[in-house]
Amino acid sequence: MVLQTIHKSSAVRPTLTDYDSLYRSFTWDAMRAELSGLPDGKSLNLAHEAVDRHLGSQRANRTAIRWLDISGKITDISYSQLAEQSSRFANVLCELGV
């Protein structure tokens, strides 16, 4: 089976355009400044950083995950859809006592 190549819209600018430059200038302090963190300033919640912090911004409806199934069907999941589905799953786990 030959899988279909996924092509990005030219209207969407890539997030990482110059890896070498970013690699040379990378610092952990600069990276920490980009993270929202939690109110105590000492904690980090990866789910919040990866998904939830985008919900109150223009990114809420942008694609967070692009799923390509074995038949070649493409499904895009936005940050808001991902947050909603994650919340539903967390509620199921809570109901099960996990």
N, C-alpha and C positions, 0 to 999 in steps of 0.2 A: 504494500500500500504506500502510495506517495502522499505525504501530508502537504496541505496547502500552506504557502508562505503567508504570514500575516504582514500586511503593509500598514504603516502608520499614516494617518492623514498628514499632509504637508502643513496643515494649519496648526498642528500640535508641535511645539518646539521641544526637542529633547531636553531632559533635565541635565544630563551630563554631556557636555559638548567637547570638552578638552580634558581628558583623563590625565594626561601627562602634567599639565599645568596644575590641576587640582592636587595631584599626588605630591608635587614639589612644594606647594604652598599649604598643605594640610597641617592643621594643629588640632589637638584635642580641645583646647580652650575655645577655638572658633566653632568647633562642632557642638560643644556644650551650649554655646550661646544660641544655636539654632533650635535646640530642644526646649519644649515648654516646661517640662518637669512638673512636679507637684507643688502645691502651695508651701510646703515646709522647706523647699529649696534643697533638700537632701535626697529626695527620692525620685525614682524614674519609673514610669509605668509604660512598658513597651507598647501595649495595645493602644494606649492614649496617643503616644507619639506616632505610631504607624497609621492609625485610623481616626480616632475621635477628634484630634486637634484640627482636622480638616473640615469637620462638619459645620463650623460656623464661618466658613470662608468660601471663596469662589470654587475651591476644589471639591466641595461636597458632591457635586454631580460629575466630577471627572472620573475616569476609569482608574480603579485601584487594582483590579485583577482582570486580566484577559484570559479566559479559559478556552482552550482548543480541545474538543473531545476527539475520540478516536475516529469518528466519522468525518471530521474536519469542520464541524459546526463551531462557530466562534460565539462565545457569550462574554459580554463585557459586564463587570460588576462595579458599580460606583462606590465611592467611600460611604455614602449614605446608605446604600443597599447593604454593603458589607457590615456596617455598624448595626443595622436593623437585624440582619440574620445572625450576627454574633450575639446580640442581646437575646434573641429568641432561643438560641442554643444554650446560653448561660442560664436562662430561666428553666429550661428542661433539666439541666444538671442540678440546679438548686432544688427543683421538685423531687429529684431522685436522691437528694441528700448528699450530693457530691460537693 
